[in-house]
Amino acid sequence: MKLSRSVSWFLLAFGVWSWFIWVTFVRNLWKDASGLAFDDAGDPTTYFWVHLLLAVTSFLLGTAVGVIGFRGVRALRRERRQG
């Protein structure tokens, strides 16, 4: 399958954006002082584990989408150089 230049760049940008957003979210989750992420004893709550699972899933999906976009951009550049 061949991706267009715009689709390849969009997928690559989406992967990078996903990492940026979710890394920021995990940092904020880790530093949460509102009582949602950690209970009074400092132990993680269900809220913490669910949102950490969402973040890890988003990291994996963002990485997969970004890799597909990167491969598409690289293939288009290779094709342009060859002819």
C-alpha positions as a Python dict, from the first residue, in 0.01 Angstrom:
ca = {
    (1, 'M'): (0, 0, 0),
    (2, 'K'): (125, 346, -83),
    (3, 'L'): (44, 646, 136),
    (4, 'S'): (23, 997, 1),
    (5, 'R'): (265, 1261, 125),
    (6, 'S'): (-4, 1444, 324),
    (7, 'V'): (-133, 1125, 488),
    (8, 'S'): (220, 1016, 578),
    (9, 'W'): (301, 1352, 738),
    (10, 'F'): (-34, 1356, 919),
    (11, 'L'): (27, 1011, 1069),
    (12, 'L'): (379, 1107, 1173),
    (13, 'A'): (255, 1431, 1330),
    (14, 'F'): (-26, 1244, 1506),
    (15, 'G'): (225, 1001, 1659),
    (16, 'V'): (444, 1284, 1785),
    (17, 'W'): (143, 1477, 1914),
    (18, 'S'): (13, 1169, 2095),
    (19, 'W'): (344, 1125, 2276),
    (20, 'F'): (359, 1494, 2369),
    (21, 'I'): (5, 1499, 2509),
    (22, 'W'): (25, 1173, 2702),
    (23, 'V'): (369, 1235, 2850),
    (24, 'T'): (237, 1567, 2980),
    (25, 'F'): (-72, 1392, 3115),
    (26, 'V'): (131, 1123, 3296),
    (27, 'R'): (355, 1388, 3452),
    (28, 'N'): (49, 1573, 3578),
    (29, 'L'): (-109, 1249, 3698),
    (30, 'W'): (207, 1160, 3889),
    (31, 'K'): (216, 1501, 4059),
    (32, 'D'): (-159, 1501, 4139),
    (33, 'A'): (-233, 1656, 4476),
    (34, 'S'): (-612, 1663, 4446),
    (35, 'G'): (-657, 1316, 4592),
    (36, 'L'): (-780, 1153, 4274),
    (37, 'A'): (-463, 967, 4177),
    (38, 'F'): (-332, 888, 4525),
    (39, 'D'): (-517, 827, 4851),
    (40, 'D'): (-427, 978, 5188),
    (41, 'A'): (-164, 709, 5249),
    (42, 'G'): (4, 791, 4915),
    (43, 'D'): (-106, 469, 4746),
    (44, 'P'): (-226, 479, 4385),
    (45, 'T'): (-604, 473, 4339),
    (46, 'T'): (-813, 303, 4073),
    (47, 'Y'): (-830, 638, 3895),
    (48, 'F'): (-449, 639, 3871),
    (49, 'W'): (-428, 283, 3732),
    (50, 'V'): (-705, 334, 3476),
    (51, 'H'): (-552, 656, 3348),
    (52, 'L'): (-204, 507, 3344),
    (53, 'L'): (-340, 217, 3136),
    (54, 'L'): (-502, 469, 2898),
    (55, 'A'): (-172, 654, 2867),
    (56, 'V'): (30, 338, 2799),
    (57, 'T'): (-224, 228, 2536),
    (58, 'S'): (-205, 571, 2375),
    (59, 'F'): (177, 557, 2378),
    (60, 'L'): (165, 224, 2194),
    (61, 'L'): (-97, 336, 1941),
    (62, 'G'): (75, 672, 1889),
    (63, 'T'): (404, 491, 1830),
    (64, 'A'): (245, 252, 1579),
    (65, 'V'): (72, 534, 1390),
    (66, 'G'): (390, 745, 1395),
    (67, 'V'): (600, 457, 1263),
    (68, 'I'): (356, 402, 976),
    (69, 'G'): (374, 773, 894),
    (70, 'F'): (754, 775, 918),
    (71, 'R'): (781, 476, 685),
    (72, 'G'): (548, 647, 439),
    (73, 'V'): (756, 968, 441),
    (74, 'R'): (1078, 771, 404),
    (75, 'A'): (936, 566, 114),
    (76, 'L'): (822, 881, -66),
    (77, 'R'): (1167, 1039, -27),
    (78, 'R'): (1336, 722, -151),
    (79, 'E'): (1100, 708, -449),
    (80, 'R'): (1169, 1075, -532),
    (81, 'R'): (1547, 1016, -525),
    (82, 'Q'): (1524, 715, -756),
    (83, 'G'): (1334, 882, -1027),
}
